[in-house]
Amino acid sequence: MRTSTSDRGRGASPPPAHLHEVDGPALKARLAEEARAAGFAALGICRPDAIPEAMGRLRTFLAEGRHGQLDWMADRAHWRGDPAALWPEARSVVMLADSYAPAQDPLDVLRHPDRGAVSVYAQGKDYHDTVKPRLKRLLRWLLEQVPEAQGKVFVDTAPVMEKPLAQAAGLGWQGKHTNLLGRDFGNWVFLGAIFTTVDLPPDAPEVSHCGSCRRCLDACPTDAFPAPYQLDARRCISYLTIEHRGPVPEEFRPALGNRIYGCDDCLAVCPWNKFAVAASELRYLRQDEAPALADLAALDDATFRARFAGSPVKRIGLARFLRNVLYAIGNSGDPALLPSAQAHLEAGDPAVADAAAWAVSRLREGT
C-alpha cells in the first residue's frame, strides 16, 4: 500500500487548541461550496471515532478468510479499523463523493461475448489521479482559512475504511452490496477523505434505505454475498479479475463471462441510480468502445502498457490481464477466437497457459 498524502508537517505536533477556534458552521458551509465547485457530488463530516463497530466487523471478515489474498487488509487492520489511531491529532474527517456515473447501460457489453467488459470505473483515467489533486486543492483552501491547522488526504491507498466513514458522515449508506449509495447520487461514486485538525461540525449519520430490495444480491453471477450487507471477496468477480493472483478457480470461470476487469452487475441494477448525477470528470467517461477480445489477446507488454496508460487496468499487468481475456474467449462460444487462445498455450506465465488451455478446451467442446 502506498502511504497517504499529507500537507503541512507530517507527524508534527498540532498547534494549541485555541488556535483552531473557528466559526465551524460558516467554515463548513464555505467548504461545501468549494467542494461543489471542485466537482464533488457531496460532502459530509464525521469524527475520527465515529465508526466504533468497524473494528469488530473487520476482524470477523478477516477471521472468516473473506479477504482472500488481500493480505494488506490484515497487515494494517489496527489502523483500518480505527481511524482515530491512524492520525490521533485529527479532529474531523471530511468525506467527499465524486460521481463517475456512466452515460450508457454498463451491462450492454455482456450481450457481446466477443468483446471485453471493463468495469465502468476503469474505462477512463485512473481515479487516483483525478480525485487526489482536487482533494489536495480543497485541503489547501481549508488551510488558508485556518493557517495553524494540519491535514492529510486519502484516496483508497491508505488503511482508511472510506465507506463506513462516508455513512457516518451522512453521505449515504452501505447497501446490501456493501457499496456506498445515496439518495442524491446513486452508487456510482468514488470516495475521498480529508483528515484535519480543524474542528468542524459533524453531520448526522445515514441509515439504510434498501428496504426489502435485493436486486444487487440476485444479480451477482457468483453468489458473492453470503447475506445482505456482507461480501465474500473470494467469490467476487471484481476481486477475481483484479486482485486474485494465479489461476481463477474453475468453478467461477464460466460465470466470468466476458468480464475482463471488474464487474458492475450489483451496482448497475440498483434502483437508486435513477438519482445518479453526471460524472464530474470527463476523463472518467468511456475512452474506448468495448474492445475486441481478439485484439486484446494479441497485446504484448509494450502495446498493453501503451493502450492502458493512465488507466487502472494497467496496474494488474499483462499476464493477469491476458489470463482474464482468455477466460472470456473460452466463454465466448466463438470458434473464430480459437487461434487467439492457441497462441498462448506455451505462455511463460503458468496462469496464462492454464487459461489458454481451458479456453481451447471450451471452444473445441462447442464446435
C-alpha positions in Angstrom: 0.0 0.0 0.0 1.2 3.5 -0.7 1.3 5.9 2.1 -1.1 8.8 2.3 -0.5 12.3 1.1 -0.3 14.9 3.8 0.0 18.7 3.9 1.8 20.8 6.4 4.1 18.9 8.7 3.8 15.1 8.5 3.9 13.8 12.1 4.2 17.3 13.6 2.5 18.1 16.9 -0.7 20.0 16.5 -0.8 23.6 17.5 -2.6 24.6 20.7 -6.3 24.0 20.5 -7.3 27.7 20.9 -5.6 28.4 17.5 -8.2 26.2 15.8 -11.2 28.1 17.2 -13.2 29.0 14.1 -16.8 29.6 13.1 -17.4 26.0 12.4 -20.8 26.1 10.7 -19.8 29.0 8.5 -16.5 27.4 7.5 -18.2 24.1 6.8 -20.7 25.9 4.5 -18.0 27.5 2.6 -16.0 24.3 2.4 -19.1 22.6 0.9 -19.3 25.3 -1.7 -15.7 24.8 -2.6 -16.3 21.1 -2.9 -19.1 21.6 -5.3 -17.0 24.0 -7.3 -14.3 21.3 -7.5 -16.9 18.9 -8.9 -17.6 16.7 -5.9 -21.2 15.4 -5.7 -21.5 15.5 -1.9 -19.6 16.4 1.2 -20.1 15.2 4.8 -18.2 15.4 8.0 -17.7 13.0 10.9 -15.4 12.4 13.9 -12.5 10.0 13.5 -14.0 7.8 16.2 -17.5 7.7 14.5 -17.3 4.1 13.4 -16.6 2.1 16.7 -18.3 -1.0 15.2 -15.8 -1.1 12.2 -13.0 -3.0 14.0 -15.3 -5.8 15.1 -16.7 -6.2 11.6 -13.3 -6.1 10.1 -11.9 -8.8 12.5 -14.9 -11.1 11.6 -14.3 -10.5 7.9 -10.6 -11.4 8.2 -11.2 -14.4 10.6 -13.5 -15.9 8.1 -10.9 -15.5 5.3 -13.3 -13.5 3.1 -10.5 -11.1 2.2 -8.8 -13.9 0.1 -5.3 -12.8 -1.0 -5.8 -9.2 0.2 -3.1 -9.6 2.9 -2.7 -5.9 3.3 -6.1 -5.8 4.9 -4.9 -7.9 7.8 -1.4 -6.3 7.9 -2.8 -2.9 8.8 -6.1 -3.8 10.4 -5.2 -1.8 13.6 -5.3 1.4 11.6 -8.1 0.4 9.2 -10.5 -0.5 11.9 -9.8 2.7 14.0 -9.4 5.9 12.0 -8.6 7.7 15.3 -5.4 5.6 15.6 -4.3 6.4 12.1 -3.7 10.1 13.0 -4.5 10.8 16.6 -4.3 14.6 16.1 -7.2 14.7 13.7 -10.4 16.2 14.9 -12.6 15.9 11.8 -12.9 13.6 8.8 -14.3 15.3 5.7 -15.7 12.7 3.3 -16.3 13.5 -0.3 -18.2 11.7 -3.1 -17.1 12.0 -6.7 -19.6 10.7 -9.4 -18.5 8.5 -12.2 -22.0 7.6 -13.4 -21.9 6.0 -16.9 -23.7 7.6 -19.8 -24.8 4.2 -21.2 -26.0 0.9 -19.8 -22.9 -0.8 -18.4 -24.5 -4.2 -18.8 -24.9 -3.9 -22.6 -21.5 -5.2 -23.3 -22.4 -8.5 -21.7 -24.5 -9.2 -24.7 -21.5 -9.1 -26.9 -19.3 -12.1 -25.9 -16.6 -11.3 -28.5 -15.8 -8.1 -26.6 -14.3 -7.5 -23.3 -16.3 -5.9 -20.4 -14.3 -3.5 -18.3 -15.8 -2.1 -15.2 -17.1 1.5 -15.6 -14.7 3.0 -13.1 -11.7 1.7 -15.1 -12.9 2.8 -18.6 -11.4 6.2 -18.3 -8.5 7.6 -16.4 -7.3 6.3 -13.0 -9.5 7.9 -10.3 -6.5 8.2 -8.0 -5.0 10.7 -10.5 -8.3 12.7 -10.7 -9.7 12.7 -7.1 -6.4 13.3 -5.2 -5.4 16.6 -6.8 -8.8 18.0 -6.2 -8.8 16.8 -2.6 -5.4 18.5 -2.1 -6.7 21.7 -3.6 -9.6 21.6 -1.2 -7.3 21.0 1.7 -5.1 23.9 0.7 -8.1 26.1 0.7 -9.1 24.9 4.2 -5.6 25.5 5.5 -5.6 29.0 4.0 -8.7 29.7 6.2 -7.1 28.2 9.3 -3.3 28.6 8.8 -2.4 26.9 12.0 -4.2 23.7 11.0 -2.9 20.5 9.5 -4.5 18.0 7.2 -4.0 14.8 5.2 -5.8 13.5 2.1 -6.5 9.8 1.4 -7.8 8.1 -1.8 -8.2 4.4 -1.4 -4.4 3.7 -1.0 -4.2 4.1 2.8 -5.8 2.0 5.6 -9.0 4.0 5.7 -12.4 2.5 5.7 -14.0 5.1 3.4 -17.4 3.5 3.1 -18.3 3.3 6.9 -16.8 6.8 7.3 -18.9 8.1 4.5 -22.0 6.6 6.1 -21.1 8.1 9.4 -20.6 11.5 7.7 -24.2 11.3 6.2 -23.2 10.9 2.6 -25.1 7.7 2.1 -25.2 4.2 3.3 -23.6 0.9 2.6 -26.1 -1.0 0.6 -26.8 -4.8 0.6 -24.0 -5.0 -2.0 -21.7 -3.3 0.6 -21.0 -0.3 -1.7 -21.9 3.2 -0.7 -25.1 4.6 -2.2 -27.0 7.8 -1.6 -30.5 9.1 -2.3 -29.0 12.0 -4.2 -26.4 10.3 -6.4 -27.0 6.5 -6.6 -23.9 4.3 -6.2 -21.6 5.3 -8.9 -19.1 7.3 -6.7 -15.5 7.4 -5.7 -14.8 8.4 -2.2 -12.0 10.6 -0.8 -11.2 11.7 2.7 -9.6 14.7 4.3 -8.4 14.2 7.9 -7.8 17.6 9.6 -7.1 19.1 13.0 -9.8 21.7 12.3 -12.9 21.0 14.5 -15.8 21.1 12.0 -19.5 20.3 12.9 -20.2 16.7 12.1 -23.2 15.6 10.1 -25.8 13.0 11.2 -25.0 9.5 10.1 -27.2 8.0 7.3 -29.2 4.8 7.7 -30.0 2.1 5.2 -32.9 2.8 2.7 -32.6 -0.5 0.9 -35.8 -1.9 2.4 -36.8 -5.3 1.0 -35.0 -4.8 -2.3 -32.4 -7.5 -3.1 -31.7 -6.8 -6.8 -28.0 -6.4 -6.2 -27.8 -9.7 -4.3 -29.8 -11.6 -7.0 -27.7 -10.0 -9.9 -24.4 -11.4 -8.6 -23.1 -14.0 -11.1 -21.0 -15.8 -8.4 -23.2 -15.5 -5.3 -20.6 -13.4 -3.6 -23.0 -12.2 -0.9 -23.4 -14.7 1.9 -26.1 -12.4 3.4 -27.3 -8.8 2.8 -24.6 -6.3 3.7 -21.9 -9.0 3.6 -19.3 -9.8 0.9 -17.1 -12.8 0.3 -14.3 -11.3 -1.8 -13.1 -14.8 -2.8 -16.3 -15.2 -4.9 -16.4 -11.6 -6.2 -15.6 -11.1 -9.9 -14.0 -7.8 -9.3 -11.7 -9.4 -6.8 -11.1 -12.5 -9.0 -10.2 -10.5 -12.1 -8.2 -7.7 -10.4 -6.7 -8.8 -7.1 -6.5 -12.6 -7.3 -3.1 -14.0 -8.3 -2.7 -17.2 -10.2 -5.5 -19.2 -11.9 -9.0 -18.4 -11.0 -10.8 -21.4 -9.5 -12.6 -23.3 -12.3 -15.9 -23.2 -10.6 -16.0 -19.4 -11.2 -14.7 -19.2 -14.7 -17.9 -19.7 -16.7 -19.6 -17.0 -14.5 -16.9 -14.5 -15.5 -18.5 -14.3 -19.0 -16.6 -11.6 -20.9 -15.8 -9.6 -17.8 -12.0 -9.0 -18.1 -11.6 -6.3 -15.4 -14.1 -5.9 -12.6 -17.8 -6.3 -12.5 -20.7 -3.8 -12.4 -23.7 -6.1 -12.1 -24.7 -5.3 -8.5 -24.1 -1.6 -9.0 -25.9 -1.4 -12.3 -29.2 -2.8 -11.1 -29.6 -0.6 -8.0 -32.9 1.4 -8.3 -31.3 4.4 -6.5 -29.3 5.0 -9.6 -32.2 6.9 -11.0 -30.9 9.8 -8.9 -27.3 9.4 -10.2 -25.6 12.7 -11.1 -23.5 13.1 -14.1 -19.8 12.3 -13.9 -17.9 15.3 -12.8 -14.7 14.4 -14.7 -14.8 13.9 -18.4 -11.8 11.7 -18.0 -14.0 9.2 -16.2 -16.1 8.6 -19.3 -15.5 5.8 -21.6 -12.4 6.3 -23.7 -12.9 3.3 -25.9 -15.8 1.1 -27.0 -15.8 -2.4 -25.6 -12.5 -3.8 -27.0 -12.5 -6.9 -29.2 -11.1 -9.9 -27.4 -9.0 -10.9 -30.4 -7.2 -7.6 -30.3 -6.6 -7.8 -26.6 -5.3 -11.3 -26.8 -2.6 -10.1 -29.3 -1.2 -7.5 -27.0 2.4 -7.7 -25.8 3.9 -5.9 -22.9 4.7 -2.7 -24.8 1.3 -2.5 -26.5 -0.6 -3.3 -23.3 1.2 -0.5 -21.5 0.6 1.9 -24.3 -3.1 1.0 -24.6 -3.8 1.3 -20.9 -1.5 4.2 -20.0 -3.2 6.2 -17.2 -5.8 3.5 -16.7 -6.4 1.4 -13.6 -6.2 -1.6 -15.9 -2.5 -1.2 -16.3 -1.8 -2.0 -12.7 -2.7 -5.7 -12.9 0.0 -6.3 -15.5 -0.1 -8.1 -18.8 -0.1 -11.6 -17.5 -3.2 -11.3 -15.3 -4.9 -9.3 -18.0 -4.3 -12.0 -20.6 -5.5 -14.6 -18.2 -8.8 -12.7 -17.9 -9.1 -12.2 -21.7 -8.5 -15.9 -22.2 -11.3 -16.9 -19.8 -13.6 -14.5 -21.8 -12.5 -16.2 -25.0 -13.3 -19.6 -23.5 -16.8 -18.3 -22.6 -17.4 -16.6 -25.9 -18.5 -19.8 -27.8 -16.9 -18.2 -30.9 -14.7 -20.7 -32.8 -13.1 -17.8 -34.7 -11.3 -17.0 -31.4 -9.6 -20.4 -31.2 -6.3 -19.2 -32.7 -6.2 -16.3 -30.2 -6.3 -18.9 -27.4 -3.9 -21.3 -29.0 -1.3 -18.6 -29.4 -0.9 -18.6 -25.6 -0.7 -22.4 -24.9 3.1 -22.1 -24.4 3.0 -18.9 -22.4 5.7 -18.5 -19.8 3.3 -17.5 -17.1 1.5 -20.6 -15.8 -1.8 -18.9 -15.2 -1.9 -17.6 -18.8 -1.0 -21.0 -20.2 -3.6 -22.7 -18.0 -6.3 -20.1 -19.1 -5.3 -20.7 -22.7 -5.7 -24.5 -22.4 -9.1 -24.0 -20.7 -10.3 -21.7 -23.4 -9.2 -24.0 -26.2 -10.9 -26.9 -24.5 -14.1 -24.9 -24.1 -14.2 -23.7 -27.7 -13.5 -27.2 -29.0 -16.3 -28.6 -27.0 -18.6 -26.1 -28.5 -17.7 -26.9 -32.1 
